[in-house]
Structure formats: structure tokens, C-alpha cells
Amino acid sequence: MRMEYVEAVLAVVELVPAGTAVAYGDVAELLGSGGPRQVGAVMSHHGSAVSWWRVLRASGHAPEGHEGEALRHYVLERTPLLGDHLRFLRTGEGRWRVELETARWAPTESDFDIVDAIAEQLERQLHKLSAPDDEMSV
């Protein structure tokens, strides 16, 4: 995976405020590049330095294997949840998920300006990397 893409994904994730969440596909759509699996791969390998719990599956389920840690963040940030999350906190059992319809991040105009700048920079970097040598010397 290209580091330019990794950096762009992480930059978008850093914009997602506490108490909100996005699906992997939302990040890809905002960037206009990649898809849910590519974003998931970035988050799996490089996401520990950002608020990784705010990026989840379209179903609203937390990243696999990190449900307990993610749930603690959701409760602290007052992220809307569905299901028996309190039981899960107490016993490690019970089904729950983020109520993504309510919790989904709605970027502001200035957020979109930042996302657009990130996406444009990514596009330029990827185009530059894929351009033939003669195009790059123009």
C-alpha cells in the first residue's frame, strides 16, 4: 500500500470528532480513492496513532478484536450505541454496535475544504507516481 494513501486516510480520520464515527467506505468516498477494504487495511496496519475506534464497519460494529477497548472510548465520548453495551462492559458478553445512522460524522464546510485538499494532494501524488518518465520531465 502506498504511503501517500496511508497518510491521506489517517489525515481524514484525524478530522472525525469525538462522539461521531464513519464507516471504512465513508473515508474512501471522501478521498475519492480506494474502497472499504483499503481503508480497513490502512487502519489495521497504521491506525494506532489516530482515533481508530471512530472508523468502523458499515454495520456499526467496532473493529474486530478491539471491541472492548473501542466500547470504552464510545462510552467516554457518548457515541450513540445500540444493544447491550453495559452488559458487555461488565461481563464481556452481549451484543452491541454503534448507531451509525445517528453517530455518522457530518463534515462541516471547512471540514470538506480540508478533505478536498487532502484528496487533491493524494491525487497529485498518485498521478505523479504513475506518470511515465517523459511526462514527469515536462
C-alpha positions as CSV (number, residue, x, y, z in Angstrom):
1,M,0.0,0.0,0.0
2,R,1.4,3.4,-0.9
3,M,2.3,5.6,2.0
4,E,0.6,8.6,0.2
5,Y,-2.7,6.7,0.6
6,V,-2.0,5.8,4.2
7,E,-1.2,9.4,5.1
8,A,-4.4,10.6,3.4
9,V,-6.6,8.1,5.2
10,L,-5.1,8.9,8.6
11,A,-5.4,12.7,7.9
12,V,-9.2,12.2,7.2
13,V,-9.6,10.1,10.3
14,E,-8.0,12.8,12.4
15,L,-10.8,15.1,11.4
16,V,-13.6,12.8,12.8
17,P,-14.7,14.4,16.1
18,A,-15.3,12.6,19.4
19,G,-18.8,11.1,19.7
20,T,-19.1,10.5,16.0
21,A,-18.0,7.7,13.6
22,V,-17.5,6.9,10.0
23,A,-17.5,3.6,8.0
24,Y,-14.4,2.5,6.1
25,G,-16.3,3.2,2.9
26,D,-17.1,6.7,4.0
27,V,-13.4,7.5,4.3
28,A,-12.8,6.1,0.8
29,E,-15.6,8.1,-0.6
30,L,-14.4,11.3,1.0
31,L,-11.0,10.7,-0.5
32,G,-12.4,9.6,-3.9
33,S,-9.9,6.8,-3.8
34,G,-9.8,3.2,-2.7
35,G,-12.6,1.4,-1.0
36,P,-13.6,0.0,2.4
37,R,-11.0,-2.8,2.3
38,Q,-8.2,-0.5,1.5
39,V,-9.2,1.9,4.3
40,G,-9.6,-1.1,6.6
41,A,-6.1,-2.3,5.7
42,V,-4.6,1.2,6.5
43,M,-6.4,1.3,9.8
44,S,-5.3,-2.2,10.7
45,H,-1.6,-1.6,10.0
46,H,-1.2,2.2,10.6
47,G,-4.2,3.4,12.6
48,S,-3.0,3.1,16.2
49,A,-1.8,6.8,16.2
50,V,-5.3,8.2,15.4
51,S,-8.7,7.7,16.9
52,W,-9.1,4.3,15.2
53,W,-12.3,3.4,17.1
54,R,-14.2,6.1,15.1
55,V,-13.8,4.1,11.9
56,L,-15.9,1.0,11.7
57,R,-17.7,-1.4,9.5
58,A,-20.9,-0.2,7.8
59,S,-22.9,-2.3,10.2
60,G,-21.7,-0.1,13.1
61,H,-19.6,-2.9,14.6
62,A,-16.3,-2.0,16.1
63,P,-13.0,-3.2,14.6
64,E,-12.8,-7.0,15.2
65,G,-10.7,-7.9,18.2
66,H,-10.9,-4.4,19.6
67,E,-14.5,-4.3,20.7
68,G,-13.8,-3.9,24.5
69,E,-11.3,-1.1,24.0
70,A,-13.4,0.6,21.4
71,L,-16.5,0.4,23.6
72,R,-14.7,2.2,26.4
73,H,-13.9,5.0,24.0
74,Y,-17.5,5.2,22.8
75,V,-18.9,5.4,26.3
76,L,-16.5,8.1,27.3
77,E,-17.3,10.1,24.1
78,R,-21.0,9.5,24.4
79,T,-21.2,7.9,20.9
80,P,-24.7,6.6,20.2
81,L,-24.9,2.9,20.8
82,L,-27.5,0.1,20.2
83,G,-27.7,-3.2,22.1
84,D,-26.5,-4.4,25.5
85,H,-23.2,-2.5,25.7
86,L,-23.4,-2.2,29.6
87,R,-23.6,-6.0,29.9
88,F,-20.6,-6.2,27.6
89,L,-18.6,-3.8,29.8
90,R,-19.4,-5.8,32.9
91,T,-19.1,-9.4,31.6
92,G,-17.6,-9.3,28.1
93,E,-20.8,-10.7,26.8
94,G,-23.7,-9.2,25.0
95,R,-24.2,-7.8,21.5
96,W,-24.0,-4.1,20.7
97,R,-22.9,-1.7,18.0
98,V,-22.5,2.0,17.2
99,E,-25.8,3.5,16.0
100,L,-24.1,4.7,12.8
101,E,-27.2,6.4,11.4
102,T,-27.1,8.8,14.4
103,A,-23.4,8.8,15.1
104,R,-22.2,9.3,11.5
105,W,-19.9,12.3,11.2
106,A,-21.4,15.1,9.1
107,P,-18.4,17.2,7.9
108,T,-18.8,21.0,8.1
109,E,-18.0,23.2,5.1
110,S,-14.5,23.8,6.5
111,D,-14.1,20.0,7.1
112,F,-14.9,19.4,3.4
113,D,-12.4,22.1,2.4
114,I,-9.7,20.2,4.4
115,V,-10.8,16.8,3.0
116,D,-10.8,18.2,-0.6
117,A,-7.3,19.5,-0.1
118,I,-6.2,16.0,1.2
119,A,-7.9,14.3,-1.7
120,E,-6.4,16.6,-4.2
121,Q,-2.9,16.2,-2.8
122,L,-3.3,12.4,-2.9
123,E,-4.5,12.5,-6.5
124,R,-1.5,14.6,-7.5
125,Q,0.9,12.3,-5.7
126,L,-0.6,9.2,-7.2
127,H,-0.7,10.7,-10.7
128,K,3.0,11.8,-10.3
129,L,3.9,8.2,-9.3
130,S,2.1,6.6,-12.2
131,A,3.2,9.2,-14.8
132,P,5.7,7.9,-17.4
133,D,9.2,9.3,-17.1
134,D,8.7,11.6,-20.1
135,E,5.6,13.1,-18.6
136,M,7.4,13.8,-15.4
137,S,10.1,15.8,-17.1
138,V,7.6,18.2,-18.7
